Amino acid sequence: MATAALPLPPPPVLPGPPRWTVDLFHRVKGSGVWEGRKILLIDGELVEMPAPKPPHDIALSLADYLFKALFGPGHVVRIQMGLVLNINTDPIPDLAVVPGDPRSMVATPATAVLVLEVSDTTFAFDANEKAGLYAAAGIADYWVVDVTGRRVLVYRSPAPDPKGKYGAGYSSVTVLSPGQGLAPLAAPHAPVAADDLLP
């Protein structure tokens, strides 16, 4: 996995180590200084993700179409938009299903009924670090589309984990191979086939 911490700007005059906050991150991001780069804010540090490859983009488009049809009115499917998990974390998930409608999103959402990441070169990061972040934030349904491994991992039942980097983890992980499916927790009537998410 190729992720790299970016240098921090001059820190504000505060005691302790310099850390990015969501407010500062959004201000700098909105200025366009990182145009064309995918920068995440993870626990106060900036992480630059590699540029997505075509299989990643295909899988994300498939998920976008699928979850928009599945959830319908009353939910917004947000693609690579902010999701503020705490004062210093905005992992900008590939896909987040958020209750509401587009006009109700006047502030960056702080939770989602389902979060999905598409992994090609970033599987270890998505399956470990991001899983811990989402579990700590109480995201009940976290899906990872493993493009290279041709499978979909579904993480559920977030719970405290004192050994975890962020103090939480998922106590249930279901691995879906092609030919298998599972319904989202927030849409139990509609099973999703792994094949429908894999490019």
C-alpha positions as CSV (number, residue, x, y, z in Angstrom):
1,M,0.0,0.0,0.0
2,A,1.4,3.4,-1.0
3,T,0.2,6.0,1.5
4,A,2.4,8.9,2.6
5,A,2.0,11.4,5.4
6,L,2.1,15.0,4.0
7,P,4.0,17.8,5.8
8,L,1.9,19.9,8.2
9,P,1.6,23.6,7.7
10,P,2.9,25.9,10.5
11,P,0.9,24.9,13.5
12,P,-1.3,27.3,15.5
13,V,0.2,28.4,18.8
14,L,-1.2,25.6,20.9
15,P,0.5,23.3,23.5
16,G,1.3,19.8,22.4
17,P,2.1,18.3,19.0
18,P,0.7,20.0,15.8
19,R,-2.4,18.2,14.5
20,W,-4.8,19.0,11.8
21,T,-8.5,19.6,12.7
22,V,-11.4,18.9,10.4
23,D,-12.1,22.7,10.1
24,L,-8.6,23.5,9.0
25,F,-8.5,20.5,6.6
26,H,-11.8,21.6,5.0
27,R,-10.6,25.2,4.6
28,V,-7.3,24.1,2.9
29,K,-9.1,21.5,0.8
30,G,-11.7,24.1,-0.3
31,S,-8.9,26.5,-1.4
32,G,-8.0,24.1,-4.3
33,V,-4.4,23.7,-3.2
34,W,-4.7,19.9,-3.4
35,E,-6.6,19.9,-6.7
36,G,-6.4,16.5,-8.4
37,R,-5.0,14.7,-5.3
38,K,-6.9,12.5,-2.9
39,I,-6.0,13.7,0.6
40,L,-7.6,12.2,3.7
41,L,-7.5,13.4,7.3
42,I,-6.8,10.5,9.6
43,D,-6.5,11.1,13.3
44,G,-5.0,14.6,12.8
45,E,-2.6,13.6,10.0
46,L,-2.8,14.1,6.2
47,V,-2.6,10.9,4.1
48,E,-2.4,11.0,0.4
49,M,-3.9,8.1,-1.4
50,P,-2.7,6.8,-4.8
51,A,-4.7,7.8,-7.9
52,P,-7.5,5.3,-8.5
53,K,-7.1,2.8,-11.4
54,P,-9.9,1.9,-13.9
55,P,-11.1,-1.2,-11.9
56,H,-11.5,1.0,-8.8
57,D,-13.6,3.5,-10.8
58,I,-15.7,0.8,-12.3
59,A,-16.4,-0.9,-8.9
60,L,-17.3,2.5,-7.4
61,S,-19.7,3.3,-10.3
62,L,-21.3,-0.1,-9.9
63,A,-21.8,0.5,-6.1
64,D,-23.2,4.0,-6.8
65,Y,-25.8,2.7,-9.2
66,L,-26.7,-0.3,-7.0
67,F,-27.1,1.6,-3.7
68,K,-29.0,4.5,-5.3
69,A,-31.5,2.0,-6.6
70,L,-31.6,0.0,-3.4
71,F,-32.0,2.8,-0.9
72,G,-34.0,5.3,-3.0
73,P,-35.7,8.4,-1.5
74,G,-34.9,9.1,2.1
75,H,-31.2,8.4,1.7
76,V,-28.3,10.1,-0.1
77,V,-25.5,8.1,-1.7
78,R,-22.4,10.3,-1.4
79,I,-19.4,9.5,-3.5
80,Q,-16.0,10.5,-2.2
81,M,-17.4,13.3,0.0
82,G,-16.6,14.1,3.5
83,L,-17.7,12.2,6.6
84,V,-16.6,13.9,9.8
85,L,-15.9,11.1,12.3
86,N,-14.5,13.4,15.0
87,I,-12.6,16.7,15.4
88,N,-9.6,15.5,13.5
89,T,-10.8,12.7,11.2
90,D,-12.4,12.9,7.8
91,P,-11.6,9.8,5.8
92,I,-13.6,10.8,2.7
93,P,-15.0,7.3,2.0
94,D,-15.5,6.1,-1.5
95,L,-19.2,5.7,-0.8
96,A,-21.4,6.6,2.2
97,V,-25.2,6.1,2.4
98,V,-26.6,8.9,4.6
99,P,-30.2,9.3,5.7
100,G,-31.9,12.5,4.4
101,D,-32.0,14.3,1.1
102,P,-29.4,16.3,-0.8
103,R,-30.7,19.7,0.4
104,S,-30.4,18.6,4.0
105,M,-26.7,18.1,3.7
106,V,-25.8,21.7,4.7
107,A,-23.0,20.4,7.0
108,T,-20.7,17.4,6.4
109,P,-22.5,14.3,7.8
110,A,-21.0,12.7,10.9
111,T,-22.5,9.2,10.4
112,A,-23.8,6.9,7.7
113,V,-26.0,3.8,7.6
114,L,-23.4,2.2,5.3
115,V,-19.9,3.0,4.3
116,L,-18.1,1.3,1.4
117,E,-14.4,1.5,0.3
118,V,-13.1,0.1,-3.0
119,S,-9.7,-1.4,-2.6
120,D,-7.2,-2.2,-5.2
121,T,-3.8,-1.0,-4.0
122,T,-5.1,0.1,-0.6
123,F,-6.6,-3.1,0.8
124,A,-4.5,-3.3,4.0
125,F,-5.3,0.3,4.9
126,D,-9.0,-0.1,4.2
127,A,-9.3,-3.5,6.0
128,N,-7.4,-2.4,9.1
129,E,-6.9,1.3,9.7
130,K,-10.1,2.5,8.2
131,A,-12.1,-0.4,9.7
132,G,-10.8,0.7,13.1
133,L,-11.8,4.4,12.4
134,Y,-15.3,3.4,11.2
135,A,-15.8,1.0,14.2
136,A,-14.8,3.7,16.6
137,A,-17.3,6.1,15.0
138,G,-20.1,3.4,15.4
139,I,-20.6,2.8,11.7
140,A,-22.7,-0.4,11.8
141,D,-22.2,-1.6,8.2
142,Y,-18.8,-1.2,6.6
143,W,-18.1,-2.9,3.2
144,V,-14.8,-3.3,1.4
145,V,-14.8,-4.2,-2.2
146,D,-11.5,-6.1,-2.7
147,V,-10.9,-5.7,-6.4
148,T,-7.7,-7.7,-6.5
149,G,-9.0,-10.5,-4.3
150,R,-12.4,-10.7,-6.1
151,R,-14.4,-10.5,-2.9
152,V,-16.4,-8.2,-0.7
153,L,-15.8,-8.0,3.0
154,V,-18.7,-6.9,5.2
155,Y,-17.8,-5.6,8.7
156,R,-20.5,-5.4,11.4
157,S,-21.0,-5.1,15.1
158,P,-18.6,-2.4,16.1
159,A,-17.3,-2.9,19.6
160,P,-14.6,-1.6,21.9
161,D,-11.1,-3.1,21.3
162,P,-8.4,-1.9,23.7
163,K,-5.8,-3.4,21.4
164,G,-7.0,-1.5,18.3
165,K,-5.3,1.7,17.2
166,Y,-8.5,3.6,17.7
167,G,-9.9,1.6,20.6
168,A,-12.5,-0.2,18.5
169,G,-13.0,-2.9,15.9
170,Y,-15.7,-5.1,14.3
171,S,-16.6,-8.3,15.9
172,S,-18.2,-9.7,12.7
173,V,-16.6,-9.9,9.3
174,T,-18.3,-11.8,6.4
175,V,-16.4,-12.5,3.3
176,L,-18.5,-12.7,0.2
177,S,-17.2,-14.5,-2.9
178,P,-18.7,-14.3,-6.4
179,G,-22.0,-16.1,-6.2
180,Q,-22.7,-15.0,-2.7
181,G,-24.7,-12.0,-1.4
182,L,-25.8,-10.1,1.7
183,A,-28.4,-7.4,2.5
184,P,-27.3,-4.1,4.0
185,L,-28.5,-3.7,7.6
186,A,-30.5,-0.6,6.7
187,A,-32.1,-2.3,3.7
188,P,-32.7,-5.9,4.9
189,H,-35.2,-6.6,2.1
190,A,-32.6,-6.3,-0.7
191,P,-29.6,-8.7,-0.8
192,V,-26.6,-7.4,-2.7
193,A,-24.6,-9.9,-4.8
194,A,-20.8,-9.7,-4.6
195,D,-20.8,-10.0,-8.4
196,D,-22.7,-6.8,-8.7
197,L,-20.0,-4.9,-7.0
198,L,-16.9,-6.4,-8.6
199,P,-15.7,-5.0,-11.9
